[in-house]
């Protein structure tokens, strides 16, 4: 699995959250069958964002979950230094 840097995961998750919210609100405002479909698409985008955060926000050493918005450079589970530049090199070298 390709390891994506935490900064990119945070930006993509914020973008997809806003996109899902937009679809959700538009679906609520339309109020017919098409609106229900748009609302469903918004919910699917939200669930996809949650899954993306769960898959890619992990410590590269122990695999422990790093909290969303976690800006500390040390893993709360194993205490190892989570070096962002190492992850960037792995991501862009593949």
Backbone atoms as SQL, in Angstrom:
CREATE TABLE atoms (id INTEGER PRIMARY KEY, chain TEXT, resi INTEGER, resn TEXT, atom TEXT, x REAL, y REAL, z REAL);
INSERT INTO atoms VALUES
  (1, 'A', 1, 'UNK', 'N', 0.845, -1.175, 0.000),
  (2, 'A', 1, 'UNK', 'CA', 0.000, 0.000, 0.000),
  (3, 'A', 1, 'UNK', 'C', 0.891, 1.240, 0.000),
  (4, 'A', 2, 'UNK', 'N', 0.534, 2.203, -0.790),
  (5, 'A', 2, 'UNK', 'CA', 1.277, 3.451, -0.864),
  (6, 'A', 2, 'UNK', 'C', 0.983, 4.275, 0.384),
  (7, 'A', 3, 'UNK', 'N', 2.028, 4.785, 1.020),
  (8, 'A', 3, 'UNK', 'CA', 1.853, 5.613, 2.212),
  (9, 'A', 3, 'UNK', 'C', 1.773, 7.073, 1.779),
  (10, 'A', 4, 'UNK', 'N', 0.615, 7.694, 2.005),
  (11, 'A', 4, 'UNK', 'CA', 0.383, 9.086, 1.628),
  (12, 'A', 4, 'UNK', 'C', 0.707, 9.965, 2.835),
  (13, 'A', 5, 'UNK', 'N', 1.386, 11.089, 2.632),
  (14, 'A', 5, 'UNK', 'CA', 1.708, 11.982, 3.756),
  (15, 'A', 5, 'UNK', 'C', 0.452, 12.478, 4.473),
  (16, 'A', 6, 'UNK', 'N', 0.602, 12.708, 5.789),
  (17, 'A', 6, 'UNK', 'CA', -0.550, 13.125, 6.602),
  (18, 'A', 6, 'UNK', 'C', -1.116, 14.461, 6.164),
  (19, 'A', 7, 'UNK', 'N', -0.283, 15.372, 5.681),
  (20, 'A', 7, 'UNK', 'CA', -0.787, 16.675, 5.238),
  (21, 'A', 7, 'UNK', 'C', -1.714, 16.524, 4.037),
  (22, 'A', 8, 'UNK', 'N', -1.351, 15.642, 3.122),
  (23, 'A', 8, 'UNK', 'CA', -2.200, 15.422, 1.946),
  (24, 'A', 8, 'UNK', 'C', -3.486, 14.727, 2.354),
  (25, 'A', 9, 'UNK', 'N', -3.408, 13.772, 3.283),
  (26, 'A', 9, 'UNK', 'CA', -4.620, 13.103, 3.773),
  (27, 'A', 9, 'UNK', 'C', -5.554, 14.108, 4.441),
  (28, 'A', 10, 'UNK', 'N', -4.991, 15.024, 5.237),
  (29, 'A', 10, 'UNK', 'CA', -5.819, 16.030, 5.911),
  (30, 'A', 10, 'UNK', 'C', -6.493, 16.950, 4.901),
  (31, 'A', 11, 'UNK', 'N', -5.755, 17.368, 3.888),
  (32, 'A', 11, 'UNK', 'CA', -6.348, 18.255, 2.879),
  (33, 'A', 11, 'UNK', 'C', -7.415, 17.551, 2.063),
  (34, 'A', 12, 'UNK', 'N', -7.144, 16.312, 1.641),
  (35, 'A', 12, 'UNK', 'CA', -8.134, 15.570, 0.871),
  (36, 'A', 12, 'UNK', 'C', -9.379, 15.262, 1.698),
  (37, 'A', 13, 'UNK', 'N', -9.195, 14.913, 2.965),
  (38, 'A', 13, 'UNK', 'CA', -10.361, 14.615, 3.796),
  (39, 'A', 13, 'UNK', 'C', -11.205, 15.863, 4.023),
  (40, 'A', 14, 'UNK', 'N', -10.577, 17.027, 4.180),
  (41, 'A', 14, 'UNK', 'CA', -11.345, 18.268, 4.326),
  (42, 'A', 14, 'UNK', 'C', -12.096, 18.587, 3.037),
  (43, 'A', 15, 'UNK', 'N', -11.433, 18.401, 1.901),
  (44, 'A', 15, 'UNK', 'CA', -12.077, 18.656, 0.611),
  (45, 'A', 15, 'UNK', 'C', -13.274, 17.731, 0.396),
  (46, 'A', 16, 'UNK', 'N', -13.086, 16.430, 0.661),
  (47, 'A', 16, 'UNK', 'CA', -14.182, 15.483, 0.468),
  (48, 'A', 16, 'UNK', 'C', -15.301, 15.700, 1.477),
  (49, 'A', 17, 'UNK', 'N', -14.966, 16.125, 2.704),
  (50, 'A', 17, 'UNK', 'CA', -16.006, 16.422, 3.681),
  (51, 'A', 17, 'UNK', 'C', -16.878, 17.585, 3.204),
  (52, 'A', 18, 'UNK', 'N', -16.248, 18.642, 2.686),
  (53, 'A', 18, 'UNK', 'CA', -17.010, 19.789, 2.187),
  (54, 'A', 18, 'UNK', 'C', -17.833, 19.399, 0.967),
  (55, 'A', 19, 'UNK', 'N', -17.263, 18.585, 0.088),
  (56, 'A', 19, 'UNK', 'CA', -18.000, 18.125, -1.087),
  (57, 'A', 19, 'UNK', 'C', -19.199, 17.274, -0.684),
  (58, 'A', 20, 'UNK', 'N', -19.008, 16.373, 0.286),
  (59, 'A', 20, 'UNK', 'CA', -20.121, 15.556, 0.782),
  (60, 'A', 20, 'UNK', 'C', -21.191, 16.401, 1.452),
  (61, 'A', 21, 'UNK', 'N', -20.771, 17.415, 2.199),
  (62, 'A', 21, 'UNK', 'CA', -21.727, 18.311, 2.839),
  (63, 'A', 21, 'UNK', 'C', -22.534, 19.076, 1.796),
  (64, 'A', 22, 'UNK', 'N', -21.862, 19.515, 0.742),
  (65, 'A', 22, 'UNK', 'CA', -22.550, 20.227, -0.338),
  (66, 'A', 22, 'UNK', 'C', -23.605, 19.344, -0.997),
  (67, 'A', 23, 'UNK', 'N', -23.233, 18.106, -1.327),
  (68, 'A', 23, 'UNK', 'CA', -24.203, 17.178, -1.913),
  (69, 'A', 23, 'UNK', 'C', -25.340, 16.879, -0.947),
  (70, 'A', 24, 'UNK', 'N', -25.029, 16.742, 0.339),
  (71, 'A', 24, 'UNK', 'CA', -26.044, 16.461, 1.344),
  (72, 'A', 24, 'UNK', 'C', -27.063, 17.603, 1.432),
  (73, 'A', 25, 'UNK', 'N', -26.583, 18.836, 1.469),
  (74, 'A', 25, 'UNK', 'CA', -27.475, 19.993, 1.578),
  (75, 'A', 25, 'UNK', 'C', -28.313, 20.153, 0.303),
  (76, 'A', 26, 'UNK', 'N', -27.682, 19.975, -0.852),
  (77, 'A', 26, 'UNK', 'CA', -28.432, 20.072, -2.109),
  (78, 'A', 26, 'UNK', 'C', -29.499, 18.989, -2.172),
  (79, 'A', 27, 'UNK', 'N', -29.152, 17.782, -1.726),
  (80, 'A', 27, 'UNK', 'CA', -30.133, 16.695, -1.716),
  (81, 'A', 27, 'UNK', 'C', -31.292, 16.969, -0.780),
  (82, 'A', 28, 'UNK', 'N', -31.023, 17.593, 0.353),
  (83, 'A', 28, 'UNK', 'CA', -32.107, 17.942, 1.282),
  (84, 'A', 28, 'UNK', 'C', -33.004, 19.033, 0.700),
  (85, 'A', 29, 'UNK', 'N', -32.422, 19.966, -0.048),
  (86, 'A', 29, 'UNK', 'CA', -33.189, 21.082, -0.588),
  (87, 'A', 29, 'UNK', 'C', -34.045, 20.691, -1.785),
  (88, 'A', 30, 'UNK', 'N', -33.624, 19.714, -2.563),
  (89, 'A', 30, 'UNK', 'CA', -34.386, 19.338, -3.764),
  (90, 'A', 30, 'UNK', 'C', -35.704, 18.685, -3.368),
  (91, 'A', 31, 'UNK', 'N', -35.673, 17.691, -2.518),
  (92, 'A', 31, 'UNK', 'CA', -36.887, 17.132, -1.945),
  (93, 'A', 31, 'UNK', 'C', -37.665, 16.166, -2.814),
  (94, 'A', 32, 'UNK', 'N', -37.077, 15.593, -3.849),
  (95, 'A', 32, 'UNK', 'CA', -37.762, 14.538, -4.606),
  (96, 'A', 32, 'UNK', 'C', -36.811, 13.353, -4.733),
  (97, 'A', 33, 'UNK', 'N', -37.090, 12.452, -5.675),
  (98, 'A', 33, 'UNK', 'CA', -36.283, 11.243, -5.809),
  (99, 'A', 33, 'UNK', 'C', -34.840, 11.589, -6.200),
  (100, 'A', 34, 'UNK', 'N', -34.659, 12.570, -7.065),
  (101, 'A', 34, 'UNK', 'CA', -33.312, 12.996, -7.446),
  (102, 'A', 34, 'UNK', 'C', -32.589, 13.562, -6.231),
  (103, 'A', 35, 'UNK', 'N', -33.305, 14.295, -5.401),
  (104, 'A', 35, 'UNK', 'CA', -32.718, 14.825, -4.177),
  (105, 'A', 35, 'UNK', 'C', -32.274, 13.721, -3.236),
  (106, 'A', 36, 'UNK', 'N', -33.060, 12.637, -3.187),
  (107, 'A', 36, 'UNK', 'CA', -32.696, 11.496, -2.351),
  (108, 'A', 36, 'UNK', 'C', -31.416, 10.842, -2.875),
  (109, 'A', 37, 'UNK', 'N', -31.279, 10.755, -4.184),
  (110, 'A', 37, 'UNK', 'CA', -30.059, 10.194, -4.771),
  (111, 'A', 37, 'UNK', 'C', -28.847, 11.083, -4.497),
  (112, 'A', 38, 'UNK', 'N', -29.015, 12.395, -4.614),
  (113, 'A', 38, 'UNK', 'CA', -27.919, 13.323, -4.335),
  (114, 'A', 38, 'UNK', 'C', -27.546, 13.256, -2.860),
  (115, 'A', 39, 'UNK', 'N', -28.526, 13.144, -1.983),
  (116, 'A', 39, 'UNK', 'CA', -28.274, 12.992, -0.557),
  (117, 'A', 39, 'UNK', 'C', -27.493, 11.713, -0.286),
  (118, 'A', 40, 'UNK', 'N', -27.843, 10.626, -0.961),
  (119, 'A', 40, 'UNK', 'CA', -27.120, 9.365, -0.821),
  (120, 'A', 40, 'UNK', 'C', -25.681, 9.472, -1.281),
  (121, 'A', 41, 'UNK', 'N', -25.448, 10.211, -2.366),
  (122, 'A', 41, 'UNK', 'CA', -24.079, 10.425, -2.849),
  (123, 'A', 41, 'UNK', 'C', -23.274, 11.200, -1.812),
  (124, 'A', 42, 'UNK', 'N', -23.888, 12.201, -1.207),
  (125, 'A', 42, 'UNK', 'CA', -23.211, 12.964, -0.159),
  (126, 'A', 42, 'UNK', 'C', -22.829, 12.088, 1.028),
  (127, 'A', 43, 'UNK', 'N', -23.733, 11.193, 1.426),
  (128, 'A', 43, 'UNK', 'CA', -23.427, 10.285, 2.539),
  (129, 'A', 43, 'UNK', 'C', -22.322, 9.306, 2.169),
  (130, 'A', 44, 'UNK', 'N', -22.319, 8.812, 0.923),
  (131, 'A', 44, 'UNK', 'CA', -21.253, 7.916, 0.484),
  (132, 'A', 44, 'UNK', 'C', -19.898, 8.616, 0.478),
  (133, 'A', 45, 'UNK', 'N', -19.871, 9.877, 0.091),
  (134, 'A', 45, 'UNK', 'CA', -18.611, 10.638, 0.124),
  (135, 'A', 45, 'UNK', 'C', -18.136, 10.781, 1.564),
  (136, 'A', 46, 'UNK', 'N', -19.053, 11.040, 2.496),
  (137, 'A', 46, 'UNK', 'CA', -18.672, 11.144, 3.913),
  (138, 'A', 46, 'UNK', 'C', -18.093, 9.830, 4.437),
  (139, 'A', 47, 'UNK', 'N', -18.751, 8.711, 4.130),
  (140, 'A', 47, 'UNK', 'CA', -18.240, 7.417, 4.590),
  (141, 'A', 47, 'UNK', 'C', -16.897, 7.098, 3.947),
  (142, 'A', 48, 'UNK', 'N', -16.728, 7.452, 2.683),
  (143, 'A', 48, 'UNK', 'CA', -15.441, 7.263, 2.026),
  (144, 'A', 48, 'UNK', 'C', -14.342, 8.085, 2.668),
  (145, 'A', 49, 'UNK', 'N', -14.678, 9.285, 3.113),
  (146, 'A', 49, 'UNK', 'CA', -13.705, 10.129, 3.798),
  (147, 'A', 49, 'UNK', 'C', -13.281, 9.503, 5.122),
  (148, 'A', 50, 'UNK', 'N', -14.225, 8.963, 5.851),
  (149, 'A', 50, 'UNK', 'CA', -13.913, 8.303, 7.120),
  (150, 'A', 50, 'UNK', 'C', -13.007, 7.099, 6.885),
  (151, 'A', 51, 'UNK', 'N', -13.295, 6.323, 5.852),
  (152, 'A', 51, 'UNK', 'CA', -12.470, 5.157, 5.540),
  (153, 'A', 51, 'UNK', 'C', -11.068, 5.594, 5.111),
  (154, 'A', 52, 'UNK', 'N', -10.970, 6.669, 4.318),
  (155, 'A', 52, 'UNK', 'CA', -9.666, 7.165, 3.885),
  (156, 'A', 52, 'UNK', 'C', -8.825, 7.609, 5.085),
  (157, 'A', 53, 'UNK', 'N', -9.435, 8.309, 6.023),
  (158, 'A', 53, 'UNK', 'CA', -8.710, 8.739, 7.222),
  (159, 'A', 53, 'UNK', 'C', -8.255, 7.525, 8.029),
  (160, 'A', 54, 'UNK', 'N', -9.110, 6.514, 8.142),
  (161, 'A', 54, 'UNK', 'CA', -8.753, 5.325, 8.920),
  (162, 'A', 54, 'UNK', 'C', -7.620, 4.541, 8.262),
  (163, 'A', 55, 'UNK', 'N', -7.562, 4.524, 6.946),
  (164, 'A', 55, 'UNK', 'CA', -6.524, 3.750, 6.267),
  (165, 'A', 55, 'UNK', 'C', -5.176, 4.455, 6.213),
  (166, 'A', 56, 'UNK', 'N', -5.174, 5.758, 6.023),
  (167, 'A', 56, 'UNK', 'CA', -3.933, 6.459, 5.746),
  (168, 'A', 56, 'UNK', 'C', -3.390, 7.286, 6.900),
  (169, 'A', 57, 'UNK', 'N', -4.085, 7.379, 8.014),
  (170, 'A', 57, 'UNK', 'CA', -3.579, 8.134, 9.166),
  (171, 'A', 57, 'UNK', 'C', -3.041, 7.179, 10.214),
  (172, 'A', 58, 'UNK', 'N', -2.009, 6.433, 9.839),
  (173, 'A', 58, 'UNK', 'CA', -1.421, 5.457, 10.742),
  (174, 'A', 58, 'UNK', 'C', 0.065, 5.718, 10.910),
  (175, 'A', 59, 'UNK', 'N', 0.573, 5.289, 12.037),
  (176, 'A', 59, 'UNK', 'CA', 1.999, 5.393, 12.316),
  (177, 'A', 59, 'UNK', 'C', 2.752, 4.431, 11.396),
  (178, 'A', 60, 'UNK', 'N', 3.846, 4.885, 10.766),
  (179, 'A', 60, 'UNK', 'CA', 4.578, 3.985, 9.881),
  (180, 'A', 60, 'UNK', 'C', 5.344, 2.886, 10.628),
  (181, 'A', 61, 'UNK', 'N', 5.507, 3.013, 11.950),
  (182, 'A', 61, 'UNK', 'CA', 6.271, 2.041, 12.715),
  (183, 'A', 61, 'UNK', 'C', 5.383, 0.976, 13.357),
  (184, 'A', 62, 'UNK', 'N', 4.377, 1.406, 14.117),
  (185, 'A', 62, 'UNK', 'CA', 3.546, 0.438, 14.835),
  (186, 'A', 62, 'UNK', 'C', 2.187, 0.220, 14.189),
  (187, 'A', 63, 'UNK', 'N', 1.796, 1.093, 13.256),
  (188, 'A', 63, 'UNK', 'CA', 0.495, 0.966, 12.607),
  (189, 'A', 63, 'UNK', 'C', -0.645, 1.507, 13.448),
  (190, 'A', 64, 'UNK', 'N', -0.334, 2.167, 14.547),
  (191, 'A', 64, 'UNK', 'CA', -1.365, 2.743, 15.406),
  (192, 'A', 64, 'UNK', 'C', -2.028, 3.939, 14.742),
  (193, 'A', 65, 'UNK', 'N', -3.290, 4.152, 15.063),
  (194, 'A', 65, 'UNK', 'CA', -4.061, 5.228, 14.455),
  (195, 'A', 65, 'UNK', 'C', -3.625, 6.575, 15.017),
  (196, 'A', 66, 'UNK', 'N', -3.264, 7.494, 14.115),
  (197, 'A', 66, 'UNK', 'CA', -2.970, 8.872, 14.507),
  (198, 'A', 66, 'UNK', 'C', -4.254, 9.664, 14.368),
  (199, 'A', 67, 'UNK', 'N', -4.626, 10.376, 15.385),
  (200, 'A', 67, 'UNK', 'CA', -5.889, 11.105, 15.393),
  (201, 'A', 67, 'UNK', 'C', -5.939, 12.112, 14.251),
  (202, 'A', 68, 'UNK', 'N', -7.123, 12.345, 13.728),
  (203, 'A', 68, 'UNK', 'CA', -7.294, 13.348, 12.672),
  (204, 'A', 68, 'UNK', 'C', -6.953, 14.714, 13.246),
  (205, 'A', 69, 'UNK', 'N', -6.132, 15.441, 12.544),
  (206, 'A', 69, 'UNK', 'CA', -5.690, 16.736, 13.027),
  (207, 'A', 69, 'UNK', 'C', -4.567, 16.631, 14.044),
  (208, 'A', 70, 'UNK', 'N', -3.969, 15.469, 14.160),
  (209, 'A', 70, 'UNK', 'CA', -2.896, 15.231, 15.124),
  (210, 'A', 70, 'UNK', 'C', -1.615, 15.822, 14.566),
  (211, 'A', 71, 'UNK', 'N', -1.116, 16.898, 15.169),
  (212, 'A', 71, 'UNK', 'CA', 0.044, 17.602, 14.650),
  (213, 'A', 71, 'UNK', 'C', 1.311, 17.327, 15.448),
  (214, 'A', 72, 'UNK', 'N', 1.219, 16.496, 16.476),
  (215, 'A', 72, 'UNK', 'CA', 2.415, 16.145, 17.229),
  (216, 'A', 72, 'UNK', 'C', 3.277, 15.225, 16.363),
  (217, 'A', 73, 'UNK', 'N', 4.570, 15.351, 16.450),
  (218, 'A', 73, 'UNK', 'CA', 5.454, 14.567, 15.598),
  (219, 'A', 73, 'UNK', 'C', 5.800, 13.206, 16.189),
  (220, 'A', 74, 'UNK', 'N', 5.230, 12.857, 17.354),
  (221, 'A', 74, 'UNK', 'CA', 5.490, 11.579, 17.973),
  (222, 'A', 74, 'UNK', 'C', 4.206, 10.763, 18.027),
  (223, 'A', 75, 'UNK', 'N', 4.323, 9.471, 17.780),
  (224, 'A', 75, 'UNK', 'CA', 3.161, 8.574, 17.830),
  (225, 'A', 75, 'UNK', 'C', 2.710, 8.418, 19.281),
  (226, 'A', 76, 'UNK', 'N', 1.395, 8.539, 19.561),
  (227, 'A', 76, 'UNK', 'CA', 0.935, 8.388, 20.945),
  (228, 'A', 76, 'UNK', 'C', 0.974, 6.940, 21.427),
  (229, 'A', 77, 'UNK', 'N', 1.131, 5.974, 20.511),
  (230, 'A', 77, 'UNK', 'CA', 1.109, 4.561, 20.893),
  (231, 'A', 77, 'UNK', 'C', 2.506, 4.012, 21.166),
  (232, 'A', 78, 'UNK', 'N', 3.438, 4.241, 20.230),
  (233, 'A', 78, 'UNK', 'CA', 4.777, 3.667, 20.388),
  (234, 'A', 78, 'UNK', 'C', 5.821, 4.705, 20.779),
  (235, 'A', 79, 'UNK', 'N', 5.541, 5.986, 20.614),
  (236, 'A', 79, 'UNK', 'CA', 6.466, 7.038, 20.996),
  (237, 'A', 79, 'UNK', 'C', 7.539, 7.342, 19.967),
  (238, 'A', 80, 'UNK', 'N', 7.495, 6.679, 18.808),
  (239, 'A', 80, 'UNK', 'CA', 8.490, 6.937, 17.766),
  (240, 'A', 80, 'UNK', 'C', 8.207, 8.260, 17.070),
  (241, 'A', 81, 'UNK', 'N', 9.274, 8.835, 16.551),
  (242, 'A', 81, 'UNK', 'CA', 9.180, 10.085, 15.809),
  (243, 'A', 81, 'UNK', 'C', 8.583, 9.796, 14.442),
  (244, 'A', 82, 'UNK', 'N', 7.474, 10.445, 14.132),
  (245, 'A', 82, 'UNK', 'CA', 6.813, 10.267, 12.842),
  (246, 'A', 82, 'UNK', 'C', 7.344, 11.360, 11.930),
  (247, 'A', 83, 'UNK', 'N', 8.305, 11.002, 11.088),
  (248, 'A', 83, 'UNK', 'CA', 8.966, 11.971, 10.230),
  (249, 'A', 83, 'UNK', 'C', 8.185, 12.117, 8.937),
  (250, 'A', 84, 'UNK', 'N', 7.609, 13.284, 8.740),
  (251, 'A', 84, 'UNK', 'CA', 6.788, 13.542, 7.557),
  (252, 'A', 84, 'UNK', 'C', 7.606, 13.483, 6.274),
  (253, 'A', 85, 'UNK', 'N', 8.869, 13.909, 6.312),
  (254, 'A', 85, 'UNK', 'CA', 9.672, 13.930, 5.094),
  (255, 'A', 85, 'UNK', 'C', 9.969, 12.519, 4.599),
  (256, 'A', 86, 'UNK', 'N', 10.083, 11.532, 5.504),
  (257, 'A', 86, 'UNK', 'CA', 10.289, 10.150, 5.071),
  (258, 'A', 86, 'UNK', 'C', 9.077, 9.641, 4.315),
  (259, 'A', 87, 'UNK', 'N', 7.880, 9.980, 4.806),
  (260, 'A', 87, 'UNK', 'CA', 6.667, 9.543, 4.125),
  (261, 'A', 87, 'UNK', 'C', 6.535, 10.193, 2.755),
  (262, 'A', 88, 'UNK', 'N', 6.944, 11.446, 2.638),
  (263, 'A', 88, 'UNK', 'CA', 6.863, 12.134, 1.349),
  (264, 'A', 88, 'UNK', 'C', 7.797, 11.464, 0.352),
  (265, 'A', 89, 'UNK', 'N', 9.011, 11.097, 0.801),
  (266, 'A', 89, 'UNK', 'CA', 9.954, 10.432, -0.094),
  (267, 'A', 89, 'UNK', 'C', 9.405, 9.084, -0.560),
  (268, 'A', 90, 'UNK', 'N', 8.792, 8.324, 0.343),
  (269, 'A', 90, 'UNK', 'CA', 8.224, 7.026, -0.045),
  (270, 'A', 90, 'UNK', 'C', 7.084, 7.206, -1.032),
  (271, 'A', 91, 'UNK', 'N', 6.255, 8.216, -0.805),
  (272, 'A', 91, 'UNK', 'CA', 5.096, 8.423, -1.657),
  (273, 'A', 91, 'UNK', 'C', 5.502, 8.844, -3.070),
  (274, 'A', 92, 'UNK', 'N', 6.433, 9.770, -3.188),
  (275, 'A', 92, 'UNK', 'CA', 6.774, 10.300, -4.500),
  (276, 'A', 92, 'UNK', 'C', 7.795, 9.453, -5.231),
  (277, 'A', 93, 'UNK', 'N', 8.458, 8.507, -4.556),
  (278, 'A', 93, 'UNK', 'CA', 9.440, 7.684, -5.239),
  (279, 'A', 93, 'UNK', 'C', 8.806, 6.530, -5.996),
  (280, 'A', 94, 'UNK', 'N', 7.565, 6.139, -5.642),
  (281, 'A', 94, 'UNK', 'CA', 6.903, 5.011, -6.326),
  (282, 'A', 94, 'UNK', 'C', 6.320, 5.390, -7.634);
